[in-house]
């Protein structure tokens, strides 16, 4: 997953939309009375940070290519920083397929 600064850019560019299944991200949904409180109002009550609220969104289908282009258009150093959160998973994939 990309770090929050990249999600902030995506939000500013209008590339994000509310996630359809945000309730699936709740750790303890028993504390939420779905009949009395909307999901949106409940999320406001659990004290999420601005950064955490960003991750309740997802990329619009027609904007994923725009975000990829944004990352690819970065200079090499910035691109490496943007992609660093994928380093561990890429290492694990390489270990799985290429280590004998």
Secondary structure, DSSP 4 states (H G I P E B T S, - for coil): ---HHHHHHHHHHT-EEE-TTGGGG-S-GGG--TTTS-HHHHHHHTT--HHHHHTTEEE-GGGHHHHHHHHHTS-HHHHHHHHGGGHHHHHHHHHHHH--
